[in-house]
Amino acid sequence: MEGVQIPYWNKNITYNQINLFGYIIQVADYHSASIPEDVLPPEYDVNRFIEKISNYDDIVTVPKQFEILMDITNNDLLGALHLGFVSTRIMARGLDTRAYPNITVTESDMVIWSKKIAQFEVFNNHCSDSPGDTYYFWTHMFAAVFYGLNRSNRRLYKTAFAHGTEIMKFFRKVIADTPITADHIEASYIGRRIGLLIVDLYSKNNNRRR
C-alpha cells in the first residue's frame, strides 16, 4: 500500500497527490476546473453505498459503514476510505453534482440519510450534524492514511490536514460563501487519529518483514 498507489477502480492510473488534495478540500460544485479521473470512485459504487445505507433496517454505525465499504471495494482499504469520504460528502451536502451528474440528492434523501447515519457523541455542542460529522470522519481518516503512506511531501500534507477542518471552513466561508454551522472537530480528530494508527501499524509490520 505504500509508495505508488493505484485507485481500486482503475489499475491503469495512479493517484496524484495534488489532485486529491484539491478534491478533498473543495467540492466540485464550487469551482469550474476539470475533475481528474483519479479522484472519482465509480458512480455505480457510490450509488451502491448510498442505497445500502438508506435501505438498512437500523442505524448504521461507523464499523458497519466500513464493512459495507470494504465489501464494495473488494477489501481495498484505501479504496474503502476514499469511497466513504466521497459518498458521505455527497449525502451530507447534496453537492458534487458536477462530479456525479446522475446522482440526484433531494432534501428528502438527506433527511432519510441523517436518520440512518449513527450520530457521533459530542459534548456541549448543540449544532450536532451526524451526516457532516460522518463525512468529516471519513475524509480525515482517508487523508491521514493516503498521505501518511506517501513519503514525498508527507510532512507538508500531514501539517495541512492537522488543520484540515480550519482550512475547509475557510474555503466554505470565504471562497464559496457558505459558512459551516458545525465545526466537526471531534469527528475529524477521531478519523485522523484512526488513520494515523493504521499508518503506524502498517509501517511497523513492514519493518518486521525486513
Buried (B, 14 or more C-beta within 10 A) or exposed (E): EEEEBBBBBEEEEEBEBEBBBBBBBBBBBBBEEEBBEBBBBBEEBBBBBBEBBBEBEEEBEBEBBBEBBBEBBEEBBBBBBBBBBBBBBBBBBBBBBBBBEEBEBEEEBBEBBBEBBBBBEBEEEEEBBBBBBBBBBBBBBBBBBBBBBBEEEBEEBBEBBBEBBEBBBEBBEEEBEEEBEBBBBBBBBBBBEBBBBBBEEBEEEEEEEE
